[in-house]
Amino acid sequence: MLNFTLGLTEVNATEILSKNGVFLRELKGWKNAHIVRAAFNNKGLKIHASTIANVLDHGKPFRSDSLDALCAAFEVSAVDLLNPLGFDKTGQPIGRNLSFPADALNFAINAVLNIAHKASITDRDWIKETIQKVTCEYVQNGQQQAENVLYESLAYGGLNKNN
């Protein structure tokens, strides 16, 4: 299992790749065979449909050449494809153009992802919006107020945003 740490939160890269890859595949309306063709047409990289199914649909560990091929097919970087915040409805990586102090952003990402995990919240829009709100509140009014914004967001919508 490939894990990495984001602030205080341990993140499973295999799960993230699976979720983000499935999201992009569905967003584009593609089947695995289309991903195979796109990887080859875009960068000359080969990947088998069975590998795609194993990685995206079954959450199996992946090799770097599979990651490269998926990135080529979806025309995104590995950093974007492994972004724990995922992609928005237009296929843009969430958080790419945000510019906040690192301490505020780290606090918000860790707090929101931990709460979302514990409460089984999977709604990416809620997670994205809440990270932005918590980060802004942290910058403007400090950590205690940012925590309050997180709890309010959880109470007034987060728990209703499960699958």
C-alpha positions in Angstrom: 0.0 0.0 0.0 1.5 3.4 -1.0 0.8 6.0 1.6 2.1 9.6 1.9 1.6 12.2 4.6 -0.2 15.5 4.0 0.3 17.5 7.2 -0.8 15.2 9.9 -3.0 13.1 7.7 -1.8 9.9 6.2 -3.2 9.5 2.6 -3.5 6.3 0.6 -2.3 7.0 -2.9 -3.9 3.9 -4.3 -7.3 5.0 -3.1 -6.8 8.5 -4.3 -5.7 7.3 -7.8 -8.7 5.0 -7.9 -11.2 7.7 -6.9 -9.7 10.4 -9.1 -9.3 8.1 -12.1 -12.9 6.8 -11.9 -14.1 10.4 -11.5 -12.3 11.6 -14.6 -13.3 8.5 -16.6 -16.9 9.0 -15.8 -16.7 12.8 -16.4 -15.4 12.1 -19.9 -17.9 9.3 -20.5 -15.0 6.9 -21.3 -14.6 3.2 -21.1 -11.2 1.6 -20.2 -10.5 1.0 -23.9 -10.7 4.7 -24.6 -8.2 5.3 -21.8 -5.9 2.8 -23.6 -6.2 4.7 -26.9 -5.8 8.2 -25.3 -2.6 7.2 -23.4 -1.1 5.9 -26.7 -2.4 8.8 -28.8 -1.4 11.5 -26.4 2.1 10.3 -25.3 2.7 7.0 -27.0 2.3 5.1 -23.7 0.9 1.6 -23.5 -1.4 0.4 -20.8 -3.8 -2.6 -20.8 -7.5 -2.3 -20.1 -7.1 -5.0 -17.4 -4.5 -2.8 -15.7 -6.8 0.1 -15.8 -9.6 -2.0 -14.3 -7.3 -3.3 -11.6 -6.1 0.1 -10.6 -9.3 2.2 -11.0 -12.1 -0.3 -10.3 -10.4 -2.6 -7.8 -8.0 -0.3 -6.1 -5.0 -2.5 -6.7 -1.5 -1.1 -6.2 -0.1 0.6 -9.3 3.3 1.0 -11.0 4.8 4.3 -12.1 4.4 3.4 -15.8 0.6 2.8 -15.2 0.4 6.2 -13.4 2.3 7.8 -16.3 -0.1 6.3 -18.9 -3.2 7.3 -16.9 -1.8 10.9 -16.6 -1.2 10.9 -20.4 -4.7 9.6 -21.1 -6.4 12.2 -18.9 -3.9 14.9 -19.8 -3.1 15.7 -16.2 0.0 15.6 -14.1 0.8 12.9 -11.5 0.5 15.6 -8.8 -3.1 16.4 -10.0 -4.1 12.7 -10.4 -2.9 12.0 -6.8 -4.5 15.2 -5.4 -6.5 14.1 -2.3 -8.9 16.9 -3.0 -9.8 15.4 -6.4 -11.3 17.3 -9.3 -14.2 19.7 -9.6 -17.1 19.1 -12.0 -15.2 20.6 -14.9 -12.3 18.2 -14.4 -10.0 20.9 -12.9 -7.8 19.8 -9.9 -9.3 21.3 -6.7 -7.0 23.7 -5.0 -4.6 24.2 -7.9 -5.0 28.0 -8.0 -5.5 28.6 -4.3 -2.9 30.7 -2.6 -3.0 30.7 1.2 -0.4 30.6 3.9 0.8 27.0 4.4 -0.2 26.8 8.0 -3.7 27.8 7.3 -4.0 25.4 4.3 -2.4 22.5 6.2 -4.8 23.0 9.1 -7.8 23.2 6.9 -7.0 20.2 4.8 -6.1 18.0 7.8 -9.2 19.1 9.8 -11.7 18.7 7.0 -10.3 15.4 5.6 -10.1 13.9 9.1 -13.7 14.9 9.9 -14.9 13.8 6.5 -13.3 10.4 6.9 -14.7 9.9 10.5 -18.2 11.0 9.4 -18.0 9.1 6.1 -18.5 12.2 4.0 -17.6 11.6 0.4 -19.1 14.7 -1.3 -16.1 16.4 -3.0 -17.9 19.7 -3.4 -18.6 19.9 0.3 -15.0 19.0 1.1 -13.7 21.6 -1.3 -16.0 24.3 -0.1 -15.3 23.5 3.5 -11.6 23.6 3.1 -11.8 27.0 1.4 -14.1 28.3 4.2 -12.0 27.0 7.0 -8.8 28.2 5.4 -10.2 31.7 4.9 -11.5 31.8 8.5 -8.1 30.6 9.8 -6.3 33.4 7.9 -8.8 36.1 9.1 -9.6 35.0 12.6 -7.4 32.2 13.8 -7.6 28.5 14.4 -10.4 28.5 17.0 -12.8 30.4 14.6 -11.7 28.1 11.8 -12.7 25.1 13.9 -16.1 26.7 14.6 -16.6 27.2 10.8 -15.8 23.5 10.3 -18.2 22.3 12.9 -21.0 24.6 11.6 -20.4 23.4 8.1 -20.6 19.8 9.4 -23.8 20.5 11.3 -25.5 22.4 8.5 -24.8 20.2 5.6 -21.9 17.9 5.9 -23.7 15.1 7.5 -26.4 15.4 4.8 -23.9 15.2 2.0 -23.0 11.5 2.1 -23.2 9.6 -1.1 
